Amino acid sequence: MAYDEQLADRMRGALEGLQGLSEKRMMGGVCFMLDGNMIGGADRTKAGEGRFLFRVGKENQAEALARSGAQPMEMGGKRMSGFIFVDAEACDDYALKAWVSLALGFVSTLPAK
């Protein structure tokens, strides 16, 4: 993943004020963590298209994939269950809040690392 500062700033804004929040450079991009568990991130594809990543959990994957601009995360040809990429164009401020809410709903159930 290539780092996208503008999208990362949007994600920071959506997560602002959250206790236990941290950032970590991963996979060539930036990921946001809650008590050590990944919430999601922001990056650009090799083609230069902006996108967000959200960790929604396996239980929420079908619901997430039904949303506009969503696609399953694949790395090295392997699908990563519970992780969803969302095209930046399909993620206005309202949609970003909804995605963050879905991801936090899952991640907040995980034990702190």
Secondary structure, 3 states (H helix, E strand, C coil): CECCHHHHHHHHHHHCCCCCEEEEEECCEEEEEECCEEEEEEEECCCCCEEEEEECCHHHHHHHHCCCCEEEEEECCEEEEEEEEEEHHHCCHHHHHHHHHHHHHHHCCCCCC
